[in-house]
Amino acid sequence: MSRPKLLIATGNAGKLSEYRAILAGLPVDLVAPADLALDIDVAEDGGTFAANAKLKARAYADATGLPVLADDSGLEVDALGGLPGVHSARYAGEGATDADRRRKLLVAMKDVPDVQRAARFRCVIALYWGGRFHIVEGSVEGAIGRQERGSGGFGYDSLFEVPGTGKTMAELTAEEKNAISHRGRAARAAREVLVRLLQQPSSHPRPAPTGS
């Protein structure tokens, strides 16, 4: 009997690499949208990370009939009232680069004193399996630095200082980042859910129903 497939609903190579590392060893074949020549543009217009993750998971499941793991994640900065939050990927406008978003954040934080620069990364994963959603999340607390440091990671990593390390997220090794990051924590929680699902009598989920 063939192994079940799980579609990781992201075109972000960094995210995909992190998920492949954390979910390695499970009796399931991980596939990416590119493996299926799949190009879906999901309107992430939910008001929360969970809502957006569910929108993505359902759209990819409806398109492929496969179980799907989708996430929505972002940076919440206390001094900015929680922004950029669910708008993290669009903080500097459509078509902006990661560098554009980091520059905008640095400008917005220019006059904020060190003691008020607290922030957190938050990730919510929606696992759509057998027609049901399983929601897990993870977060990591830190602070926004005054300049970029490090060449690893992506997104806002080079501005996010990790307490107790003296490093930004972009200065950590992949293993160090996965151990403490918001996505790493959420992915490990998703792994626990997958272990339980794969141990059920039928570990080959039926195609996702449409219109329900």
Buried (B, 14 or more C-beta within 10 A) or exposed (E): EEEBBBBBBBEBEBBBEBBEEBBEEBEBEBBBBEEBEBEEEBEBEBEEBBBBBBBBBBBBBBBBBBBBBBBBBBBBBBBBEBBBBBEBBBBBEEEBEBEEBBBBBBEBBEEBEEEEBBBBBBBBBBBBBBEEBBBBBBBBEBBBBEEBBBEBBBBBBBBBBBEEEEBBBBBBEBEBBBEBBBBBBBBBBBBEBBEEBBEEEEBBBEEBEEEE
